Amino acid sequence: MKNYDIIVIGGGPAGMMAAGRAGELGAHVLLIEKNDRLGKKLSITGGRRCNITNAEYDNRIFLDNFPESKHFLFSPFSQFNVEHTFEFFEGRGLPIMIEDHKRAFPKSEKASDVCKVLERYIQESGNVTVQLNTEFKSFIYIDGALQGVRTSKGLFHAPRIVLATGGLAAPETGSTGEGLSMLEAIGHTVVDPDPNLAPLRTSATWVHELSGTSVDDMTLRYIQNDKIKLKARGRLLFTHFGISGPLVINSAHQAKALLKVGPVTASIDLFPDYDLGAMDQFLIRLFDAHKNKQLKTVLKDLLQKNLSETLLKLAGPSLADTPVHSITKDERKRLVHTLKDLRFPIIGTMGFEWSIVADGGVIPQEVDFKTMTSRLFPNLYLIGDTININRPSGGFSLQLCWTTGWIAGTHAATN
Ligand SMILES: Cc1cc2nc3c(=O)[nH]c(=O)nc-3n(C[C@H](O)[C@H](O)[C@H](O)COP(=O)(O)OP(=O)(O)OC[C@H]3O[C@@H](n4cnc5c(N)ncnc54)[C@H](O)[C@@H]3O)c2cc1C
């Protein structure tokens, strides 16, 4: 059997980066992946366009997006940060473009191109053996020391092991959580996985019926006990189960925390630039300009067709065919309210299958972030989604993979 210096378990972005880096430095690496190809989740990221990082070059500002864990991350980001990510990918022939909120994507807009760069990186040193269709089962653990791994294809030994099996988000891509169970089995403290960045569910059927409709600019509020607990503005997508879009996904953990306390109502303001009075004045002017038209025709110019139909159902179905000059003041006020405070109950988050990131993983206190080694086992490296680090969407998750993977590869190869 061939002797390896390092075994990397998991061929996602973090594992591929670690394996490639260690191979580049001359280590003999075995990369184990249970799927029949590398980077299955990576290839569906960012709607298959891959939001590869967030183009904030100032480490301090970048790490403000990790409020609970930023103090752990200064050291790794002093070794490999966003600028290095740009150099890494652009230097390997993958130009990157920057969109709103500094979200960075490959110019080709293909997540598969990101995968290809990493696959080439892994192959280029000739030092990395990729073993696909091989499932990691457990650690070989003798006298308190990790000496290798048991897999569906037999035993493999190496003095250093990098665990990159991911979290539980999108389990159909291979991240099914065995890595975390194995860490728990050898004594690590693992926070139970829980869908974090995920769409939200509602029981309101009119929301489900709007599935596929998106609103580019609105304000979303979460209300509990008549108090506004969260207010955020941006794009919203109605789905067959509830609501989605970056704004919803990023606020899902707050909604989840509120749901633990009691019922939560969502309220959508479709015209956030107008207060109630201004909205009323706007409708008065609009109705004056189109006196003889039916309300349903006037609303269609204001909102998308299915959204205006839903609004009419909610504000008063009998109004649809009414010419706007006959609409009473009370009816208009009701319409204003519906446009500015469209309410529905939130009943939970969608499960792991729909989540982008799942909370959970090894607690950061048990990781030495200078080298990405476990504080319990000096020859075990933990990277990517195996560590419990809360962060928003926008390229932050993959940047964590590039940073932690590169550091683990570097230190495992030179240790
Ligand atoms: C739909 C979706 C879109 C996303 N979009 C973005 C985005 O645009 N930008 C961004 O920054 N983040 C995005 N994310 C989050 C990002 O994809 C993850 O944070 C990232 O993939 C984590 O990388 P990882 O290498 O730690 O784990 P993973 O990508 O989960 O890879 C782990 C690998 O380990 C393998 N594995 C697991 N268990 C075993 C085992 N027992 N034996 C062998 N192999 C095993 C798996 O098959 C998998 O290939 C998205 C996530 C999802 C679900």
The ligand as a Gaussian input file, in Angstrom:
#p B3LYP/6-31G(d) Opt

LIG

0 1
 C      -27.477000      25.684000      -2.882000
 C      -26.262000      26.288000      -2.240000
 C      -25.700000      27.429000      -2.780000
 C      -24.579000      28.006000      -2.168000
 N      -24.024000      29.114000      -2.737000
 C      -22.938000      29.673000      -2.172000
 C      -22.287000      30.790000      -2.787000
 O      -22.644000      31.224000      -3.897000
 N      -21.219000      31.340000      -2.134000
 C      -20.760000      30.867000      -0.945000
 O      -19.800000      31.423000      -0.385000
 N      -21.320000      29.761000      -0.368000
 C      -22.376000      29.171000      -0.962000
 N      -22.922000      28.040000      -0.392000
 C      -22.261000      27.463000       0.803000
 C      -21.016000      26.645000       0.346000
 O      -21.359000      25.829000      -0.751000
 C      -20.488000      25.772000       1.482000
 O      -20.171000      26.614000       2.567000
 C      -19.253000      25.012000       1.020000
 O      -19.546000      24.119000      -0.035000
 C      -18.621000      24.210000       2.170000
 O      -17.504000      23.560000       1.657000
 P      -16.864000      22.299000       2.378000
 O      -15.711000      21.893000       1.522000
 O      -16.629000      22.601000       3.802000
 O      -18.010000      21.188000       2.353000
 P      -18.862000      20.577000       1.148000
 O      -18.917000      21.469000      -0.008000
 O      -20.129000      20.165000       1.786000
 O      -18.016000      19.320000       0.728000
 C      -17.845000      18.212000       1.583000
 C      -17.480000      17.022000       0.749000
 O      -17.201000      15.929000       1.607000
 C      -17.801000      14.777000       1.086000
 N      -18.096000      13.855000       2.174000
 C      -18.985000      14.036000       3.187000
 N      -18.994000      12.982000       3.997000
 C      -18.090000      12.103000       3.485000
 C      -17.662000      10.821000       3.871000
 N      -18.158000      10.202000       4.944000
 N      -16.728000      10.195000       3.118000
 C      -16.210000      10.808000       1.999000
 N      -16.582000      12.019000       1.592000
 C      -17.512000      12.664000       2.322000
 C      -19.069000      15.264000       0.409000
 O      -19.519000      14.347000      -0.562000
 C      -18.607000      16.592000      -0.183000
 O      -18.122000      16.450000      -1.489000
 C      -24.017000      27.432000      -0.997000
 C      -24.584000      26.269000      -0.477000
 C      -25.686000      25.691000      -1.084000
 C      -26.264000      24.434000      -0.522000

